[in-house]
Structure formats: C-alpha cells, structure tokens
Amino acid sequence: MKKLWIMLLLAATGTTMAYAQTEQGNMVISGSIGGSFSSNKIEDIDFPGGFTSKSTGIRIRPSFGYFIQEGLEVGLSTLIYFSKSNDMNGGAEHVYHNRSFGFAPYVRKYFVLSDKLMAHGTGSISADFNSNWVERPSDKNLEKNKSTSLGVFLYPGITYFVTEKLGITATLGQLGYKRDIPKKGEGRVVNQNIIADVSLNSLTLGINYFITR
C-alpha cells in the first residue's frame, strides 16, 4: 500500500512539472529552423551533358508566445526564407533565387505525455512577402517578380523539456490552404493551393525558452 501511494505521488508530481511550463501567464521565446536539399541528374540523348538540377532552401522562424490559460498558447512568429536552385541543360546554366519574409499569428494547444514530453497542435494564419528572380546566361538584366502569399495552416509537433525552462521542439507535416497573389502587372495570375505535406521537407527543429511567473 505504501508503494502505491509513492507511485501516485510521483505521477502527480510529474504531471505538475509538465504543466508548470504551460501555466496561465507564462511566456515562451522560440526559434526554429528547417531546410531542404535535392539533387538529381537525367540523361538526355539530345544533350551530351544531360540535365542536372540542385536545390537548397532554408527557413528560420523566431516567435513569441503567451499562455492565456493552462496549456493554451497564443503568439506571433516571423518567417525568413531563402532558396537557390540551379539547373544545367546542354551546358547552359539557369539559377533561380527566392526570398521571403512574413509573419503569422498562431494558437497552440499542449497535451501532456509525460513529465518531460508534450504533444501539441498549432493553427496559424500567415502573410508572406516574396521576391524571386532568374539568372540566365543570355540575359544579364535581372527582373524581380514580387508576390504576397496568404495562408491558413495546421501542424502537429512535440516538445521535450531538457530543463524546467528549456525545451526542444520538432514539427513534421502540415495541412493548409495557400493563396499566392502576384504584384499587379501583365499576365497576373493568382494561384491557390491545398497543401498536405508529410515529407521531411516539412520537418522543423526549434528551441523554446519558457519564462515562468
């Protein structure tokens, strides 16, 4: 009987520790980073050198959150994203650049799994401002295309608490809707996409610092 009481006390203490970081009135400063890389080569009899392409992308997302009630966080995150891809076709190289800056208010709900591990679901509304251009051997005049992207997203994640104030977060997968609106001009086309991504390209890793009362 004594052992049972000890086990119950430890379980209760663990749950209290898990909830301590996400109590009402606490704050959290976060930073996450994600990236993607791809490379492929296609043999083409029309071009002796074949066709090769490489792509690299990095996104950085700092954020600040406030717990309006136990286990429920609201906050604002910013996005910094840049990518570069190049392809070589028959000896001619094209380089594609993309830069984005944006912000996204979000709501995150936490669920206790153990004294140091929490699962969470996040919903966000985003607005990104994009700029992209292409470098071509035959064209030295670079013309930037600008657009605005609006989106609504849901994505799952987990946070592991290394200490009472420091957590490591991982998210993988996302479901959402995105609308790309080019800057006004000729050939203006608005693109709309439903996004369901569970690939490694959607993986992000971050560090959270919890400021308790």
N, C-alpha and C positions, 0 to 999 in steps of 0.2 A: 504494500500500500504506500509505503514511504517513497519507493522508487517511482511509483505512478505520479505522485504529487510533484516530485522533482522534474519528471519529464514534462508534465503540464506547465510547470513554471518556466522551464527553458523554452518551450514552444511559445508561451505568451511573451516572454522577453524578446525572442527572435522576431515575432510579429511587430512588437513595439519598435524595435530597431528599424525594421523595414519601413514602417510608417513615419518614423521620425523625420526623414529627409523630405517627405512629401506632405507635411502638415500645413494647414492653412496659415498663410502669412510668410512662408518661406520663399526664397528666391533661388534661381539657378542661372548660372552663366555657362553657356555651352559653345563648343566649336567642333565641327565635323568636317571630314574631308573624304572625297570619293574620286575615283578616276577610272579611265578605260584605255585600253590599248589593243590595237588589232593590226595584223599584217598578213597579207596574202599575195600570192603570185599565180597568174593564169597564163598558160602557154597559148599563144595565138599564132597560127601559121602565116597570117597576114603581116605580122610584125616580128622580126627575128628576135628582138629583145623581150617579147612577151609583154604582159601587163602586170605591173606591181602596184600595190597601194599600202599605205601605212597611215594610221590614225592614232592620235593621242589626245586625251581630254582630262581636265582636272576641274573639280568644283569644290569650293570652300564655302562653308555656311556657318558663320557665327550667329548666336541667338541669345536672347534674354527672356526668362520666364518667371511668372509669379503664380503661386498656388492660391487660387481663390477659395478652395476648400480642400479637404484632405484627399489626396490622390488625383486632383484635377488642376492641371497647369494651363495657363494661357500666356502667350508671349508673342514676340516678333523676331523673325530671323531674316538675315540678309543673304544674298547669293552672289558669289563671284565665280564666274565660269569662263574658261578659255579652252579652246581646242585648236588643233592643227592637223591637217591631213594632206598627204600628197600622193599623187599617182603618176606613174611613168608609163607612157604608152608610145612605143615605137621611138624612144629616145627623147620625147617631149615631156617635160615635167610640168604639172599643174599643182599649185599649193593653195589650199583652202584654209582660211582663218575664220574663227568665230569667237566673239567676245560678248559676254552677257553680265549685266548687273541687275539685281532685283531685290524685292522684299516680300515677305509672306507672314501675315498674322496666322497663328495656329492655336489649336486646342489639343491637349494631350491627356489621356486618361491612363493611370497606372494601376496595375494589378499585382499584388504580392505573390511571388512564387516561393521565396524562402527569405531568410533574414538578410541575405545579401543580393538577391536577384529579383528583379521586377520585369514584367512584360508591360508593354504599353501600345496603345493605338493612337495615331496622330491624324488630325484632319487640318488642312491648310488651304488658304486662298492666296495665290501668288500673282505677282505682276513683274515681268522681266523686260528689260530693255536691251535689245540685241543689235549687234553690228557684225556683218560678215563681208568678206571680200576674197577675190581670187587673184593669184599671181600667175600670169601666163607669159611664156617666152616671147610670144608675138605681140604682147600688149604691155607697155610699160606704165600706162595710165591706170592706176588703181581706183576703182569706183566702189565705195562702200554702200552696201544695202542695209537699211535700218528697219527694224520692226519692233512691235510690242507684243509680248505673249501674256495671255491671261489664263489662269488655270485653277482647277479645284482638285485636290489630291487627298488620298487616304493611304497610309502605310503603317505597317507593324514594326515593332522593334523590342529589344531587351536592353536593360541596364544592369550592369554588375557593379556593386559598391565595393571598391578597393578599400576605402576607409569610410567613416561616417559622413564625410563631406565630398569625397571624390568618387565619381562613377564613370565607367566606360560603357558607351552606348553603341549598339550595332543595329542598323536597319537594313532590311532586304525586301525588295518588292514594292510595287506601288500600283494603285488603281486610280485613274483620274480622267479628267477632261481638259484639253488644252486648245486654245484659240490663238492663232498667230495672225497679227494684223500688220501688214507692211506699211511703210511710210507712203503717204499719198503720192501717186505718180502713175505713169503709163504702165499698163499690164499689172495693175494692183489686184492681187488675188488673196482672199482671206482663207486660211487653212484651218480646219477643225479636226481634231483627233481624239479618239478614245484610247487611253493608254492602260494596258495591263502588262506589267513588266515584272518578271521574277528572275531575271538574269543577273549575273554577277555585276553587270554594269550599273545596277541599281543599289549595289552594296555601299553603305557609308559607315565609317567608324568615327566616333567622337568622344570627347572628354567633357564631363559635366562637373562643375563646382557648385555645391549646394550651400547657400547662405541661410543658416537656421536662425531662428529668433532667440 
